[in-house]
Amino acid sequence: MAIRFRRTVRIFPFTWLNINKGGISFSFGVPGLKFTRGKQKSFSLGIPGTGLFYRRILKKKKNF
């Protein structure tokens, strides 16, 4: 089992600063729908108050 650290600070309405051992990221959204920008871009959709959520990491398009 891994131990994780995360600290979230609300900086504006619907905007959060997230700090964890991997770095700093920003989250924007409303309860249940959120976009996070950090080292990886991600999108999450959840049911508030249940702890259930779906998270998708948005990958960059590769140019050949």
Gaussian input, Z-matrix of N, CA and C with variables (Angstrom, degrees):
# hf/3-21g

backbone

0 1
 N
 C     1     B1
 C     2     B2     1     A1
 N     3     B3     2     A2     1     D1
 C     4     B4     3     A3     2     D2
 C     5     B5     4     A4     3     D3
 N     6     B6     5     A5     4     D4
 C     7     B7     6     A6     5     D5
 C     8     B8     7     A7     6     D6
 N     9     B9     8     A8     7     D7
 C    10    B10     9     A9     8     D8
 C    11    B11    10    A10     9     D9
 N    12    B12    11    A11    10    D10
 C    13    B13    12    A12    11    D11
 C    14    B14    13    A13    12    D12
 N    15    B15    14    A14    13    D13
 C    16    B16    15    A15    14    D14
 C    17    B17    16    A16    15    D15
 N    18    B18    17    A17    16    D16
 C    19    B19    18    A18    17    D17
 C    20    B20    19    A19    18    D18
 N    21    B21    20    A20    19    D19
 C    22    B22    21    A21    20    D20
 C    23    B23    22    A22    21    D21
 N    24    B24    23    A23    22    D22
 C    25    B25    24    A24    23    D23
 C    26    B26    25    A25    24    D24
 N    27    B27    26    A26    25    D25
 C    28    B28    27    A27    26    D26
 C    29    B29    28    A28    27    D27
 N    30    B30    29    A29    28    D28
 C    31    B31    30    A30    29    D29
 C    32    B32    31    A31    30    D30
 N    33    B33    32    A32    31    D31
 C    34    B34    33    A33    32    D32
 C    35    B35    34    A34    33    D33
 N    36    B36    35    A35    34    D34
 C    37    B37    36    A36    35    D35
 C    38    B38    37    A37    36    D36
 N    39    B39    38    A38    37    D37
 C    40    B40    39    A39    38    D38
 C    41    B41    40    A40    39    D39
 N    42    B42    41    A41    40    D40
 C    43    B43    42    A42    41    D41
 C    44    B44    43    A43    42    D42
 N    45    B45    44    A44    43    D43
 C    46    B46    45    A45    44    D44
 C    47    B47    46    A46    45    D45
 N    48    B48    47    A47    46    D46
 C    49    B49    48    A48    47    D47
 C    50    B50    49    A49    48    D48
 N    51    B51    50    A50    49    D49
 C    52    B52    51    A51    50    D50
 C    53    B53    52    A52    51    D51
 N    54    B54    53    A53    52    D52
 C    55    B55    54    A54    53    D53
 C    56    B56    55    A55    54    D54
 N    57    B57    56    A56    55    D55
 C    58    B58    57    A57    56    D56
 C    59    B59    58    A58    57    D57
 N    60    B60    59    A59    58    D58
 C    61    B61    60    A60    59    D59
 C    62    B62    61    A61    60    D60
 N    63    B63    62    A62    61    D61
 C    64    B64    63    A63    62    D62
 C    65    B65    64    A64    63    D63
 N    66    B66    65    A65    64    D64
 C    67    B67    66    A66    65    D65
 C    68    B68    67    A67    66    D66
 N    69    B69    68    A68    67    D67
 C    70    B70    69    A69    68    D68
 C    71    B71    70    A70    69    D69
 N    72    B72    71    A71    70    D70
 C    73    B73    72    A72    71    D71
 C    74    B74    73    A73    72    D72
 N    75    B75    74    A74    73    D73
 C    76    B76    75    A75    74    D74
 C    77    B77    76    A76    75    D75
 N    78    B78    77    A77    76    D76
 C    79    B79    78    A78    77    D77
 C    80    B80    79    A79    78    D78
 N    81    B81    80    A80    79    D79
 C    82    B82    81    A81    80    D80
 C    83    B83    82    A82    81    D81
 N    84    B84    83    A83    82    D82
 C    85    B85    84    A84    83    D83
 C    86    B86    85    A85    84    D84
 N    87    B87    86    A86    85    D85
 C    88    B88    87    A87    86    D86
 C    89    B89    88    A88    87    D87
 N    90    B90    89    A89    88    D88
 C    91    B91    90    A90    89    D89
 C    92    B92    91    A91    90    D90
 N    93    B93    92    A92    91    D91
 C    94    B94    93    A93    92    D92
 C    95    B95    94    A94    93    D93
 N    96    B96    95    A95    94    D94
 C    97    B97    96    A96    95    D95
 C    98    B98    97    A97    96    D96
 N    99    B99    98    A98    97    D97
 C   100   B100    99    A99    98    D98
 C   101   B101   100   A100    99    D99
 N   102   B102   101   A101   100   D100
 C   103   B103   102   A102   101   D101
 C   104   B104   103   A103   102   D102
 N   105   B105   104   A104   103   D103
 C   106   B106   105   A105   104   D104
 C   107   B107   106   A106   105   D105
 N   108   B108   107   A107   106   D106
 C   109   B109   108   A108   107   D107
 C   110   B110   109   A109   108   D108
 N   111   B111   110   A110   109   D109
 C   112   B112   111   A111   110   D110
 C   113   B113   112   A112   111   D111
 N   114   B114   113   A113   112   D112
 C   115   B115   114   A114   113   D113
 C   116   B116   115   A115   114   D114
 N   117   B117   116   A116   115   D115
 C   118   B118   117   A117   116   D116
 C   119   B119   118   A118   117   D117
 N   120   B120   119   A119   118   D118
 C   121   B121   120   A120   119   D119
 C   122   B122   121   A121   120   D120
 N   123   B123   122   A122   121   D121
 C   124   B124   123   A123   122   D122
 C   125   B125   124   A124   123   D123
 N   126   B126   125   A125   124   D124
 C   127   B127   126   A126   125   D125
 C   128   B128   127   A127   126   D126
 N   129   B129   128   A128   127   D127
 C   130   B130   129   A129   128   D128
 C   131   B131   130   A130   129   D129
 N   132   B132   131   A131   130   D130
 C   133   B133   132   A132   131   D131
 C   134   B134   133   A133   132   D132
 N   135   B135   134   A134   133   D133
 C   136   B136   135   A135   134   D134
 C   137   B137   136   A136   135   D135
 N   138   B138   137   A137   136   D136
 C   139   B139   138   A138   137   D137
 C   140   B140   139   A139   138   D138
 N   141   B141   140   A140   139   D139
 C   142   B142   141   A141   140   D140
 C   143   B143   142   A142   141   D141
 N   144   B144   143   A143   142   D142
 C   145   B145   144   A144   143   D143
 C   146   B146   145   A145   144   D144
 N   147   B147   146   A146   145   D145
 C   148   B148   147   A147   146   D146
 C   149   B149   148   A148   147   D147
 N   150   B150   149   A149   148   D148
 C   151   B151   150   A150   149   D149
 C   152   B152   151   A151   150   D150
 N   153   B153   152   A152   151   D151
 C   154   B154   153   A153   152   D152
 C   155   B155   154   A154   153   D153
 N   156   B156   155   A155   154   D154
 C   157   B157   156   A156   155   D155
 C   158   B158   157   A157   156   D156
 N   159   B159   158   A158   157   D157
 C   160   B160   159   A159   158   D158
 C   161   B161   160   A160   159   D159
 N   162   B162   161   A161   160   D160
 C   163   B163   162   A162   161   D161
 C   164   B164   163   A163   162   D162
 N   165   B165   164   A164   163   D163
 C   166   B166   165   A165   164   D164
 C   167   B167   166   A166   165   D165
 N   168   B168   167   A167   166   D166
 C   169   B169   168   A168   167   D167
 C   170   B170   169   A169   168   D168
 N   171   B171   170   A170   169   D169
 C   172   B172   171   A171   170   D170
 C   173   B173   172   A172   171   D171
 N   174   B174   173   A173   172   D172
 C   175   B175   174   A174   173   D173
 C   176   B176   175   A175   174   D174
 N   177   B177   176   A176   175   D175
 C   178   B178   177   A177   176   D176
 C   179   B179   178   A178   177   D177
 N   180   B180   179   A179   178   D178
 C   181   B181   180   A180   179   D179
 C   182   B182   181   A181   180   D180
 N   183   B183   182   A182   181   D181
 C   184   B184   183   A183   182   D182
 C   185   B185   184   A184   183   D183
 N   186   B186   185   A185   184   D184
 C   187   B187   186   A186   185   D185
 C   188   B188   187   A187   186   D186
 N   189   B189   188   A188   187   D187
 C   190   B190   189   A189   188   D188
 C   191   B191   190   A190   189   D189

   B1=1.4425
   B2=1.5257
   B3=1.3277
   B4=1.4557
   B5=1.5284
   B6=1.3047
   B7=1.4595
   B8=1.5205
   B9=1.3137
   B10=1.4648
   B11=1.5194
   B12=1.3309
   B13=1.4610
   B14=1.5136
   B15=1.3220
   B16=1.4524
   B17=1.5192
   B18=1.2972
   B19=1.4638
   B20=1.5156
   B21=1.3209
   B22=1.4561
   B23=1.5221
   B24=1.3402
   B25=1.4621
   B26=1.5249
   B27=1.3213
   B28=1.4639
   B29=1.5221
   B30=1.3432
   B31=1.4630
   B32=1.5283
   B33=1.3224
   B34=1.4600
   B35=1.5261
   B36=1.3210
   B37=1.4648
   B38=1.5327
   B39=1.3039
   B40=1.4634
   B41=1.5240
   B42=1.3383
   B43=1.4680
   B44=1.5219
   B45=1.3546
   B46=1.4586
   B47=1.5165
   B48=1.3139
   B49=1.4579
   B50=1.5225
   B51=1.3310
   B52=1.4607
   B53=1.5214
   B54=1.3178
   B55=1.4628
   B56=1.5228
   B57=1.3409
   B58=1.4574
   B59=1.5196
   B60=1.3323
   B61=1.4582
   B62=1.5262
   B63=1.3316
   B64=1.4593
   B65=1.5195
   B66=1.3405
   B67=1.4544
   B68=1.5149
   B69=1.3314
   B70=1.4614
   B71=1.5244
   B72=1.3337
   B73=1.4541
   B74=1.5255
   B75=1.3278
   B76=1.4551
   B77=1.5158
   B78=1.3339
   B79=1.4586
   B80=1.5185
   B81=1.3359
   B82=1.4571
   B83=1.5184
   B84=1.3154
   B85=1.4497
   B86=1.5104
   B87=1.3135
   B88=1.4600
   B89=1.5248
   B90=1.3309
   B91=1.4625
   B92=1.5338
   B93=1.3029
   B94=1.4552
   B95=1.5096
   B96=1.3434
   B97=1.4591
   B98=1.5191
   B99=1.3358
   B100=1.4585
   B101=1.5238
   B102=1.3410
   B103=1.4578
   B104=1.5196
   B105=1.3264
   B106=1.4614
   B107=1.5110
   B108=1.3342
   B109=1.4606
   B110=1.5128
   B111=1.3000
   B112=1.4567
   B113=1.5143
   B114=1.3299
   B115=1.4581
   B116=1.5228
   B117=1.3111
   B118=1.4590
   B119=1.5176
   B120=1.3249
   B121=1.4561
   B122=1.5142
   B123=1.3178
   B124=1.4598
   B125=1.5253
   B126=1.3120
   B127=1.4523
   B128=1.5180
   B129=1.3114
   B130=1.4633
   B131=1.5289
   B132=1.3095
   B133=1.4493
   B134=1.5186
   B135=1.3251
   B136=1.4610
   B137=1.5095
   B138=1.3108
   B139=1.4582
   B140=1.5283
   B141=1.3426
   B142=1.4605
   B143=1.5314
   B144=1.3390
   B145=1.4504
   B146=1.5183
   B147=1.3421
   B148=1.4626
   B149=1.5189
   B150=1.3205
   B151=1.4596
   B152=1.5164
   B153=1.3368
   B154=1.4581
   B155=1.5209
   B156=1.3361
   B157=1.4522
   B158=1.5187
   B159=1.3265
   B160=1.4578
   B161=1.5170
   B162=1.3197
   B163=1.4625
   B164=1.5111
   B165=1.3167
   B166=1.4600
   B167=1.5145
   B168=1.3266
   B169=1.4598
   B170=1.5191
   B171=1.3241
   B172=1.4548
   B173=1.5197
   B174=1.3165
   B175=1.4587
   B176=1.5196
   B177=1.3315
   B178=1.4538
   B179=1.5208
   B180=1.3329
   B181=1.4579
   B182=1.5184
   B183=1.3067
   B184=1.4611
   B185=1.5220
   B186=1.3098
   B187=1.4616
   B188=1.5128
   B189=1.3220
   B190=1.4629
   B191=1.4967
   A1=108.58
   A2=116.34
   A3=121.41
   A4=110.30
   A5=115.76
   A6=121.57
   A7=107.25
   A8=116.31
   A9=121.29
   A10=109.64
   A11=114.71
   A12=121.14
   A13=107.48
   A14=117.34
   A15=121.57
   A16=108.86
   A17=116.00
   A18=122.69
   A19=106.47
   A20=117.09
   A21=122.62
   A22=109.02
   A23=115.85
   A24=122.20
   A25=108.03
   A26=116.38
   A27=120.67
   A28=108.12
   A29=116.61
   A30=119.52
   A31=112.33
   A32=118.13
   A33=124.92
   A34=106.89
   A35=117.62
   A36=117.32
   A37=110.11
   A38=117.38
   A39=124.93
   A40=113.85
   A41=118.30
   A42=122.74
   A43=109.55
   A44=116.29
   A45=121.34
   A46=111.26
   A47=115.12
   A48=123.38
   A49=106.03
   A50=116.81
   A51=122.48
   A52=109.08
   A53=116.49
   A54=121.79
   A55=107.39
   A56=115.84
   A57=119.97
   A58=109.06
   A59=117.10
   A60=119.09
   A61=112.36
   A62=118.25
   A63=122.13
   A64=113.82
   A65=118.42
   A66=121.19
   A67=112.58
   A68=114.64
   A69=122.60
   A70=108.62
   A71=116.64
   A72=121.29
   A73=109.13
   A74=115.28
   A75=122.48
   A76=108.77
   A77=116.69
   A78=122.04
   A79=109.07
   A80=115.69
   A81=122.95
   A82=107.90
   A83=117.76
   A84=119.68
   A85=113.47
   A86=113.26
   A87=122.10
   A88=107.69
   A89=118.36
   A90=118.77
   A91=111.23
   A92=115.86
   A93=121.69
   A94=114.87
   A95=118.55
   A96=122.32
   A97=108.47
   A98=117.24
   A99=119.88
   A100=111.39
   A101=116.68
   A102=124.29
   A103=107.23
   A104=116.94
   A105=121.95
   A106=109.76
   A107=116.30
   A108=121.95
   A109=108.81
   A110=116.45
   A111=124.36
   A112=107.15
   A113=117.83
   A114=120.40
   A115=110.18
   A116=115.71
   A117=122.20
   A118=107.98
   A119=116.23
   A120=119.79
   A121=106.87
   A122=116.95
   A123=119.25
   A124=110.51
   A125=114.18
   A126=123.42
   A127=106.85
   A128=118.40
   A129=119.43
   A130=110.50
   A131=113.93
   A132=122.73
   A133=106.78
   A134=117.41
   A135=119.41
   A136=113.36
   A137=114.67
   A138=122.35
   A139=106.66
   A140=117.87
   A141=120.73
   A142=112.83
   A143=115.07
   A144=121.62
   A145=115.31
   A146=117.97
   A147=120.11
   A148=113.23
   A149=117.14
   A150=120.42
   A151=112.23
   A152=117.85
   A153=121.79
   A154=109.92
   A155=116.15
   A156=119.19
   A157=110.47
   A158=115.37
   A159=123.44
   A160=106.68
   A161=117.96
   A162=122.04
   A163=109.05
   A164=116.73
   A165=122.37
   A166=108.20
   A167=116.69
   A168=121.43
   A169=107.25
   A170=116.62
   A171=122.06
   A172=108.64
   A173=116.01
   A174=121.08
   A175=110.59
   A176=114.86
   A177=120.68
   A178=109.34
   A179=116.46
   A180=120.28
   A181=108.51
   A182=115.81
   A183=120.04
   A184=109.31
   A185=116.58
   A186=121.91
   A187=108.77
   A188=116.11
   A189=119.26
   A190=110.87
   D1=131.84
   D2=-179.98
   D3=-93.19
   D4=148.50
   D5=175.17
   D6=-99.82
   D7=129.24
   D8=-178.87
   D9=-115.40
   D10=149.53
   D11=177.60
   D12=-125.02
   D13=132.91
   D14=175.35
   D15=-152.76
   D16=135.62
   D17=176.50
   D18=-126.93
   D19=128.28
   D20=-179.79
   D21=-118.99
   D22=130.55
   D23=-179.00
   D24=-125.64
   D25=127.59
   D26=176.86
   D27=-78.38
   D28=123.89
   D29=-179.23
   D30=-106.70
   D31=-28.04
   D32=174.84
   D33=-147.71
   D34=166.79
   D35=173.92
   D36=-58.40
   D37=132.00
   D38=179.39
   D39=65.44
   D40=18.17
   D41=179.81
   D42=-136.01
   D43=129.08
   D44=-178.36
   D45=-129.20
   D46=149.06
   D47=172.37
   D48=-105.09
   D49=123.94
   D50=-178.57
   D51=-110.07
   D52=130.96
   D53=179.07
   D54=-123.99
   D55=126.82
   D56=175.77
   D57=-145.75
   D58=-179.05
   D59=-175.51
   D60=-65.91
   D61=-17.87
   D62=179.25
   D63=-87.31
   D64=-10.49
   D65=179.98
   D66=138.18
   D67=-156.90
   D68=-176.92
   D69=-117.33
   D70=141.79
   D71=175.66
   D72=-143.10
   D73=164.62
   D74=177.74
   D75=-119.01
   D76=141.44
   D77=177.32
   D78=-122.61
   D79=141.58
   D80=179.21
   D81=-131.16
   D82=139.31
   D83=175.64
   D84=150.53
   D85=-172.84
   D86=179.65
   D87=-114.79
   D88=163.41
   D89=178.94
   D90=-54.84
   D91=125.89
   D92=-179.80
   D93=98.61
   D94=-17.32
   D95=-179.13
   D96=-143.77
   D97=118.57
   D98=-173.38
   D99=-145.29
   D100=144.01
   D101=173.65
   D102=-117.13
   D103=130.26
   D104=-178.52
   D105=-117.99
   D106=134.83
   D107=178.55
   D108=-123.52
   D109=120.16
   D110=177.79
   D111=-155.43
   D112=-136.06
   D113=174.49
   D114=-62.13
   D115=-35.71
   D116=176.61
   D117=-121.46
   D118=143.28
   D119=172.90
   D120=-87.60
   D121=137.82
   D122=177.39
   D123=-143.15
   D124=158.66
   D125=179.86
   D126=-128.09
   D127=134.95
   D128=177.87
   D129=-133.22
   D130=145.40
   D131=179.62
   D132=-131.21
   D133=125.25
   D134=-175.83
   D135=-143.36
   D136=173.11
   D137=175.82
   D138=-106.01
   D139=108.11
   D140=-176.37
   D141=-55.47
   D142=138.19
   D143=176.43
   D144=84.78
   D145=-5.11
   D146=-177.70
   D147=-107.21
   D148=-23.44
   D149=-175.21
   D150=85.07
   D151=-1.44
   D152=178.75
   D153=-90.27
   D154=130.45
   D155=177.85
   D156=-155.91
   D157=160.61
   D158=175.49
   D159=-116.94
   D160=131.45
   D161=-178.97
   D162=-124.78
   D163=132.67
   D164=178.85
   D165=-126.47
   D166=127.87
   D167=175.94
   D168=-86.03
   D169=126.36
   D170=-179.09
   D171=-87.22
   D172=118.24
   D173=-176.69
   D174=-93.62
   D175=151.77
   D176=176.76
   D177=-74.08
   D178=147.81
   D179=174.46
   D180=-77.12
   D181=136.50
   D182=179.18
   D183=-89.71
   D184=131.59
   D185=176.11
   D186=-99.76
   D187=124.55
   D188=-179.51
   D189=-98.24

